[in-house]
Amino acid sequence: MESKKRFKIFLSLILMLSVLLSACQEKPSSGPGTNAAGEPKMGGTLKVATTGEPPTLDPTQTTAYSAQEIGWHIYEGLFTIDENYNATPMLAKDYVFDEAKNTYTIHLREGIKFHNGKQLSADDVVASLNRWGKKANYGKILFQNLQELKKVDDLTIDIVLKSPSPIVPILLAFPNQQSAIFPKEIVEAAGDGEIKQYIGTGPYRFVEHKPDQYIKLARFEDYKPLEGPAKGMGGSRKAYLDEILFIPTPETSVRLDGVQTGQFDFAEQVNSDMYKQIQANNQVDALITKPYWFTQIVFNKKSGPFTDKRLRQAFSLALDMKPMMQAAFASEEFYRLDPSIMFKEQKEWWSEAGKENYNQANLEKAKKLMEEAGYKGEKLRWLTTKEYDFMYKNSLVATEQLKKIGFNIELQVVDYATIVSKRMKPEEYEIFMGATTFTPDPGIWPIWESSWPGFWVDPKKDEMVKKLNSEMDPKERKKHLDALQAYFWEEVPLLKVGDFFVLSVKTKEVKGLEGTAFPFYWNVWKE
C-alpha cells in the first residue's frame, strides 16, 4: 500500500512539473512586428493589390487615399500616430509648448538621412512645412493660426501661433495629406507645382512607376528606425521586405481572386459579401478594420442648384440610408447608421447633435423644400466610381430613391482619379461620391477648409472651427464640437450615409500585418 501511495505522489509531482515547464515555454501572443509562428524574416517582395492608380505620388498635392498609402512608406513627418491614434514623434526627437509665447519648440532627431544621402536639417523641415501650409488642407488649418515658422538651429524649429491650439501635433501627425518632409532643394525645384522627385526619409524608397501596372518601392538600407517597440504607425519601423509592389487593380473580384491564386499577397477593400468565401479558404486570412471610414455624398456649393441649402436639405431628408448601406455591405457586421462625424469608438468626441436631420426618409418635407428652392428638374451630374464598390452602390440606390420625388440624376461612372481631378472644378459636377477617412481629432477634418472640394465657404462655420481649435480644455472642446456638428447637419455641406468597416485579405505567408485604417508594410514579412 505504501509503495502505491508513493507512486501516486511521484506521478502527481511529475504532472505538476510538466505543466509548469509547458507554461514557461509558451510564447507571448503575437503583435506588431512579432508572430507566434516564427521570427521575422528578411527578404522577398510583397505584392499589394490596390483599388486604383494614384493621381500623383506627391502626398501634399492630393487627399486621394491611393496616393497617401504609398506615400507614408516613402516620406515621414515630424510626428505620426500611435496605436490609439494619438500624435507621437517620428522625425521629431521631442517637443515642448510654451503657453506664455504660444510656441511649439520641436527638436529633430540626429543622423537621419534622406534617400539621396543628404542629412535631415531644420532647413528641410521649414521648407517642407511652408509648402504643406500652402497646399494641404491640414496645413491650411494650422497656418491660419500661424504667426511664424522659423529655424532655431540645425536641429530645432519653432512654430509660433497667434493663439493657443492643442491640435498642432496631430495636424503634423495625420497620415492623410501628411506633412511630409522633403529635401529643401526638391521643394524649391517643385515651386508651385507637384513634387517630381520622390525622396523622403522612410523605410522604403521609390524605385519605379509604370502607370496602371505597378509602383515599386525598395528597402532603404540607411534607414534609422526609432528605438523601442512598434506603436501603431509610430515606434520602430523595420523594413523586412526587399521590395513592395503596389499594383492598381480596380475590380474587387480580381483583387480577391489574385490573393487566392497567389498573384497578390494582400488585397485591400474586397467586397464584404466575399467574407464567407474567404473564411472557407484555408490558404488566406480575412482582416476586418473597425472603425474605418464613412461614406459621403458631397454637394457643389460654389455653383449650380446646390448653392441653395434648401435643396441640399431636401436631398438629405429624402434618403433612407439603410438600403443604401445594405446594397454596399453584406451585413451589419460591416456597417452602421450613425449621425456623428466622429466614430463611436472615439468616446470623447462622439456626438448625436443634429441627428433629427439624418436618415429621415421624409419625402413630404423633402418635396416642400425642393419647391421652396425653385428646383425644376435640372440635370444633376453625380460623379461616382466602381473602383470603390461602396461608392457606386450607394449612389445607385440613392438615385433610385431620389428620382421618385423628382430629382433628375445623371450618374457619371468614372475612375477615382477622374473624380479627384474633377471635384476641384465646380463647372464639372453637382455631386460627387466620396468617403471620410478615420480622423483622430474633429478639428482637423478637411471639410472645414473652404477650399476643400465642394467649397463650403461659410464665415460662421469658420468661427466655430476656430473656437474648437483654440480651446485647450477637452470638455469645452466637446461643447464646441456639438454646436459645430448641429450646424453641419443644418447646412448639409455634404451628406454622411453611414460608417463602414473594411474587409481585406492576405495570404497565410504574410506575417505582422494588421487591420488598420492606415495600412502599412514596415514590420511585415513573408515566411
C-alpha positions in Angstrom: 0.0 0.0 0.0 2.8 2.4 0.9 4.5 1.8 -2.4 1.3 2.6 -4.3 0.9 5.8 -2.3 4.5 6.8 -3.1 4.0 6.1 -6.7 0.8 8.2 -6.9 2.6 11.1 -5.2 5.5 10.7 -7.6 3.2 10.7 -10.6 1.4 13.8 -9.3 4.7 15.6 -9.0 5.7 14.7 -12.5 2.4 16.0 -13.9 2.7 19.3 -12.0 6.3 19.7 -13.2 5.3 19.1 -16.8 2.5 21.8 -16.6 5.0 24.3 -15.1 7.5 23.6 -17.8 4.9 23.9 -20.5 3.7 27.3 -19.2 7.3 28.6 -19.1 7.9 27.6 -22.7 4.7 29.3 -24.1 5.3 32.2 -26.4 3.6 35.5 -26.0 0.7 36.4 -28.2 1.7 37.9 -31.5 1.5 41.7 -32.0 3.1 44.3 -34.3 6.4 43.1 -35.5 6.2 39.6 -33.9 4.5 36.4 -34.8 3.8 33.2 -32.9 4.7 31.1 -35.9 8.3 32.3 -36.0 10.8 35.2 -36.1 10.6 38.0 -38.7 12.5 37.2 -41.9 14.3 39.5 -44.2 13.7 39.4 -48.0 11.0 38.9 -50.5 8.6 41.1 -52.5 5.1 42.0 -51.2 2.5 42.4 -53.9 -0.3 44.6 -52.8 -3.5 44.9 -54.9 -4.7 48.5 -54.5 -8.1 50.0 -55.6 -6.6 52.1 -58.4 -3.9 54.2 -59.9 -2.8 57.1 -57.7 -3.2 60.6 -59.3 0.3 61.6 -58.0 3.0 60.5 -55.6 3.2 63.9 -54.0 1.3 63.5 -50.8 0.9 67.2 -50.2 -0.8 67.7 -53.5 -3.8 65.4 -53.0 -6.1 63.8 -50.5 -6.5 60.7 -52.6 -6.0 57.6 -50.5 -4.4 55.7 -53.4 -1.6 58.2 -53.2 -1.3 58.5 -49.4 -1.0 54.8 -48.7 2.1 54.6 -50.9 3.4 58.0 -49.7 3.7 57.2 -46.0 6.2 54.4 -46.8 8.4 56.8 -48.7 8.0 60.0 -46.6 7.9 60.8 -42.9 6.8 63.8 -40.9 7.8 65.2 -37.6 5.0 63.2 -36.0 2.9 60.1 -36.8 0.0 58.4 -34.9 0.3 55.6 -32.3 -2.0 52.6 -31.7 -4.5 54.9 -30.1 -4.4 57.4 -32.9 -2.6 60.0 -30.8 0.3 62.0 -32.1 3.8 60.5 -31.4 7.2 61.8 -32.5 8.7 60.4 -35.7 11.4 62.7 -37.2 10.9 64.9 -34.1 13.0 63.9 -31.1 10.8 65.7 -28.7 8.8 69.0 -28.3 7.6 71.5 -25.7 4.8 74.0 -25.8 5.4 77.4 -24.2 2.0 78.7 -23.2 3.3 82.2 -22.5 4.7 82.5 -26.0 2.2 80.3 -27.8 5.2 78.5 -29.2 5.9 74.8 -30.0 9.6 74.1 -30.0 10.5 70.9 -31.8 13.8 69.2 -31.7 14.8 66.9 -34.6 16.5 63.5 -34.4 20.1 63.4 -35.3 21.6 61.4 -38.1 18.5 61.0 -40.2 19.2 60.5 -43.9 17.1 61.2 -47.0 17.1 58.6 -49.7 19.6 60.7 -51.7 22.1 60.6 -48.8 21.5 64.1 -47.5 21.3 64.6 -43.8 18.0 66.0 -42.4 18.1 69.5 -41.0 15.8 72.3 -39.9 16.1 73.9 -43.3 14.4 70.9 -44.9 11.7 71.0 -42.3 10.9 74.7 -42.7 10.8 74.5 -46.5 8.6 71.4 -46.4 6.1 72.8 -43.9 5.8 76.1 -45.6 4.8 74.2 -48.8 2.4 72.0 -46.9 0.8 75.0 -45.2 0.0 76.5 -48.6 -1.1 73.3 -50.4 -2.6 70.8 -48.0 -6.0 71.1 -46.3 -4.5 70.2 -42.9 -1.6 72.6 -43.4 -4.0 75.4 -44.2 -5.8 74.7 -40.9 -2.5 75.1 -39.0 -1.2 78.1 -41.0 -4.4 80.1 -40.4 -3.2 80.3 -36.8 0.5 80.6 -37.6 2.4 83.7 -36.5 5.9 82.4 -37.6 7.7 79.2 -38.6 11.4 79.6 -38.0 14.7 77.7 -37.7 16.3 78.0 -34.3 19.4 75.9 -35.1 20.2 72.9 -37.4 18.1 70.5 -35.4 15.4 72.8 -33.9 12.4 74.7 -35.2 9.8 77.0 -33.6 6.1 77.1 -34.5 4.8 80.4 -33.1 1.0 80.6 -33.0 -1.4 83.6 -32.9 -3.4 81.9 -30.2 -3.1 78.6 -28.2 -4.0 75.4 -30.0 -4.0 71.8 -28.9 -4.1 70.4 -32.5 -0.6 71.2 -33.8 1.0 67.8 -33.1 -2.0 65.8 -34.5 -2.1 68.0 -37.6 1.6 67.3 -38.2 1.0 63.6 -37.5 -2.1 62.7 -39.6 -1.2 60.3 -42.4 -3.7 61.6 -45.0 -2.1 64.6 -46.9 0.8 64.2 -44.4 3.2 66.9 -43.6 5.9 65.0 -45.4 9.5 66.3 -45.0 11.4 66.6 -48.3 14.9 67.8 -49.0 14.8 71.6 -49.3 16.2 71.5 -52.8 13.4 69.3 -54.0 10.8 71.7 -52.5 12.4 74.6 -54.2 12.7 72.8 -57.6 8.9 72.0 -57.5 7.9 75.6 -57.0 4.1 75.8 -57.1 3.9 72.5 -59.0 4.0 68.9 -58.0 7.0 67.2 -56.4 8.5 65.0 -59.1 11.5 63.6 -57.2 10.1 61.2 -54.7 12.7 61.3 -52.0 11.9 61.0 -48.3 13.3 59.5 -45.1 11.0 56.5 -44.9 11.9 52.8 -44.6 11.2 52.3 -48.3 12.5 54.3 -51.2 10.8 54.9 -54.6 12.2 52.9 -57.4 9.9 52.9 -60.4 6.3 53.8 -61.5 4.8 52.1 -64.6 1.3 53.7 -64.9 -1.5 51.2 -64.5 1.0 48.4 -63.8 2.8 49.0 -60.6 4.7 51.3 -58.3 7.9 49.7 -56.9 9.5 50.6 -53.6 12.7 49.0 -52.2 14.2 48.9 -48.7 16.2 52.0 -47.7 19.4 50.4 -46.4 20.4 53.6 -44.5 17.1 53.9 -42.7 17.4 54.8 -39.0 14.4 53.4 -37.0 13.3 54.7 -33.7 14.4 52.6 -30.7 11.8 50.6 -28.7 8.7 48.7 -29.8 6.3 49.5 -32.6 3.3 51.7 -31.6 0.7 51.8 -34.3 2.4 53.8 -37.2 4.9 55.0 -34.6 7.8 53.5 -32.8 10.3 51.2 -34.5 9.8 50.7 -38.3 11.7 47.8 -39.7 11.9 47.1 -43.5 12.0 43.3 -43.6 10.8 43.1 -47.2 13.2 43.7 -50.1 10.5 45.3 -52.3 6.9 46.3 -52.2 4.8 46.4 -55.4 1.6 48.5 -55.3 -0.5 47.1 -58.2 -3.6 49.1 -59.2 -6.5 46.6 -59.5 -9.8 48.4 -59.8 -12.1 45.3 -59.8 -12.7 44.0 -56.3 -13.3 40.4 -57.6 -9.9 40.5 -59.4 -8.2 41.6 -56.2 -9.7 38.7 -54.2 -9.0 36.1 -56.9 -5.4 37.4 -57.2 -4.8 36.6 -53.5 -6.5 33.2 -53.6 -4.4 32.2 -56.7 -1.1 33.6 -55.3 -0.8 36.5 -57.8 -1.1 39.0 -54.9 0.0 38.8 -51.3 -2.6 41.3 -50.0 -5.7 42.9 -51.4 -7.3 45.9 -49.8 -11.1 46.6 -49.7 -12.7 43.5 -51.1 -16.5 43.1 -51.0 -17.9 42.2 -47.6 -20.2 39.7 -49.3 -17.0 37.7 -50.0 -16.4 37.2 -46.3 -17.7 33.6 -46.1 -15.8 32.6 -49.2 -12.6 33.9 -47.6 -13.2 32.2 -44.3 -13.7 28.9 -46.1 -10.3 29.1 -47.8 -7.5 27.8 -45.5 -4.8 29.5 -47.6 -5.8 33.1 -46.9 -6.8 35.3 -43.9 -9.5 37.9 -43.6 -8.8 41.2 -41.9 -11.7 43.5 -40.8 -10.8 47.0 -39.9 -13.1 48.8 -37.5 -13.5 51.7 -37.3 -12.6 52.7 -40.8 -14.3 55.3 -42.9 -17.7 56.7 -43.6 -19.2 57.1 -47.0 -20.4 60.5 -48.1 -22.2 62.5 -50.8 -20.6 65.9 -51.4 -22.5 68.8 -53.0 -21.1 71.6 -55.2 -21.8 74.7 -53.1 -19.9 77.1 -55.4 -22.2 76.9 -58.4 -25.4 75.3 -59.6 -28.6 74.3 -57.8 -27.0 73.1 -54.5 -25.8 76.6 -53.7 -29.3 76.8 -52.1 -29.1 74.9 -48.8 -32.8 74.1 -49.0 -32.1 71.8 -52.0 -29.3 70.1 -50.0 -31.7 69.7 -47.1 -34.3 68.2 -49.4 -31.8 65.7 -50.8 -30.8 64.7 -47.3 -34.3 64.4 -45.9 -35.5 62.2 -48.8 -32.9 59.4 -48.3 -33.3 56.2 -46.5 -29.7 55.2 -45.6 -30.3 51.6 -44.6 -30.9 50.2 -48.1 -28.0 52.2 -49.4 -25.7 50.6 -46.9 -27.2 47.2 -47.3 -26.6 47.3 -51.0 -22.9 48.1 -50.4 -22.1 45.9 -47.5 -23.1 42.2 -46.9 -24.3 42.6 -43.3 -24.5 44.9 -40.3 -21.2 43.4 -39.3 -19.7 45.8 -41.9 -21.7 49.0 -41.5 -23.8 51.1 -39.1 -26.0 54.1 -39.3 -24.8 57.0 -37.2 -25.1 60.8 -37.5 -21.8 61.6 -35.8 -18.9 62.9 -37.8 -16.6 61.1 -35.3 -16.8 57.3 -34.7 -18.5 55.7 -31.7 -15.1 54.3 -30.7 -13.9 57.8 -30.2 -15.8 58.2 -27.0 -14.5 61.6 -26.1 -15.8 63.0 -29.5 -18.8 61.0 -30.5 -22.0 63.2 -30.7 -25.7 62.9 -31.6 -26.0 66.6 -32.3 -28.2 67.2 -35.4 -29.5 63.6 -35.6 -33.0 64.9 -36.3 -31.8 65.7 -39.8 -30.1 62.4 -40.5 -31.7 59.3 -42.2 -35.3 60.6 -42.1 -36.7 59.4 -45.4 -39.2 62.2 -45.2 -40.4 62.6 -48.7 -43.2 65.1 -48.0 -40.9 67.5 -46.3 -38.2 67.0 -49.0 -40.7 67.8 -51.7 -41.7 71.0 -50.0 -38.1 72.1 -49.7 -37.5 71.3 -53.3 -40.3 73.6 -54.3 -39.0 76.4 -52.0 -35.6 76.1 -53.5 -37.1 76.5 -57.0 -35.8 73.2 -58.3 -37.5 72.4 -61.6 -35.8 69.1 -62.7 -32.5 70.4 -63.8 -30.0 67.7 -64.6 -27.7 66.9 -61.6 -24.3 65.3 -62.6 -23.2 62.9 -60.0 -19.6 61.6 -60.2 -19.1 58.1 -58.8 -16.8 55.1 -59.3 -16.7 51.3 -59.3 -13.1 51.3 -58.1 -14.6 51.8 -54.6 -17.6 49.4 -54.9 -19.4 51.0 -52.0 -19.4 54.4 -53.7 -21.1 53.0 -56.8 -23.7 51.0 -54.9 -24.5 53.9 -52.5 -25.1 56.3 -55.4 -27.1 53.8 -57.5 -29.6 53.1 -54.7 -29.8 56.8 -53.7 -30.5 57.7 -57.4 -33.5 55.4 -57.5 -34.9 56.8 -54.3 -34.4 60.5 -55.4 -35.9 60.0 -58.8 -39.2 59.2 -57.1 -39.6 62.7 -55.9 -38.3 64.5 -59.0 -34.6 64.7 -58.7 -33.0 64.4 -62.2 -29.8 62.5 -61.5 -27.2 61.6 -64.2 -24.7 59.2 -62.8 -21.3 59.5 -64.3 -19.2 56.4 -63.6 -15.5 57.2 -63.9 -12.2 56.1 -62.4 -11.4 57.6 -59.0 -8.5 59.6 -60.3 -11.0 61.4 -62.5 -13.2 62.2 -59.5 -10.1 63.6 -57.7 -9.4 65.8 -60.7 -12.9 67.0 -61.5 -14.1 67.6 -57.9 -11.8 70.7 -57.8 -13.6 72.1 -60.9 -17.1 73.3 -59.9 -18.2 73.5 -63.6 -17.8 69.7 -63.9 -20.3 68.4 -61.4 -23.2 69.0 -59.0 -22.4 66.0 -56.7 -19.5 63.7 -56.2 -19.2 60.5 -54.2 -16.5 60.1 -51.6 -15.5 58.9 -48.1 -14.1 60.4 -45.0 -11.1 58.5 -43.7 -10.6 58.0 -40.0 -9.9 61.4 -38.4 -8.3 61.3 -34.9 -9.4 64.9 -34.0 -12.5 66.8 -35.0 -10.6 70.0 -35.5 -8.6 68.6 -38.5 -11.5 67.3 -40.6 -10.7 68.8 -44.1 -14.3 69.6 -44.9 -13.9 72.6 -42.6 -11.4 74.2 -45.0 -13.2 76.4 -47.5 -11.0 75.3 -50.4 -11.8 71.6 -49.9 -13.7 70.1 -52.9 -17.4 71.1 -52.7 -16.3 74.5 -51.4 -18.1 75.2 -48.1 -17.4 78.9 -47.7 -19.2 80.0 -44.5 -17.8 82.6 -42.0 -20.0 81.2 -39.2 -18.5 77.8 -39.7 -15.0 79.2 -39.7 -15.6 81.0 -36.4 -17.0 77.8 -34.8 -13.9 75.8 -36.1 -11.6 78.5 -34.7 -13.2 78.1 -31.2 -12.9 74.3 -31.4 -9.2 74.5 -32.4 -8.1 77.2 -29.9 -9.7 75.7 -26.8 -7.2 73.8 -24.6 -9.9 72.3 -22.2 -11.1 69.0 -23.6 -14.6 69.3 -22.1 -15.1 72.8 -23.6 -13.8 71.5 -26.9 -16.6 68.8 -26.9 -19.2 71.5 -26.4 -17.8 73.4 -29.4 -17.9 70.2 -31.4 -21.6 69.5 -30.5 -22.5 73.0 -31.7 -20.5 72.6 -34.9 -22.0 69.3 -35.7 -25.5 70.6 -35.2 -24.7 73.4 -37.6 -23.2 70.9 -40.1 -26.5 69.0 -40.2 -28.4 72.2 -40.7 -26.3 73.4 -43.6 -25.6 69.9 -45.1 -22.4 70.8 -47.0 -22.1 67.1 -47.5 -24.2 64.1 -46.6 -22.9 61.3 -44.4 -24.5 58.0 -45.4 -23.0 55.6 -42.8 -19.9 54.2 -41.1 -18.4 51.2 -42.7 -15.7 48.6 -41.8 -13.5 47.3 -44.5 -12.7 43.7 -45.4 -9.2 42.9 -46.8 -7.5 39.6 -47.4 -3.9 38.3 -47.3 -2.1 35.1 -47.9 -1.1 32.9 -44.9 2.6 33.6 -45.5 2.3 37.3 -44.9 3.1 38.0 -41.2 3.0 41.0 -39.0 0.2 42.7 -41.0 -2.7 44.1 -39.0 -6.1 45.5 -40.0 -5.8 49.3 -39.6 -7.4 52.4 -41.1 -3.9 53.3 -42.4 -2.3 50.0 -43.7 1.5 49.9 -43.7 4.0 47.3 -44.6 7.1 48.0 -42.5 7.3 45.4 -39.7 5.7 43.0 -42.2 7.5 39.9 -43.6 6.8 36.8 -45.6 7.5 33.3 -44.5 
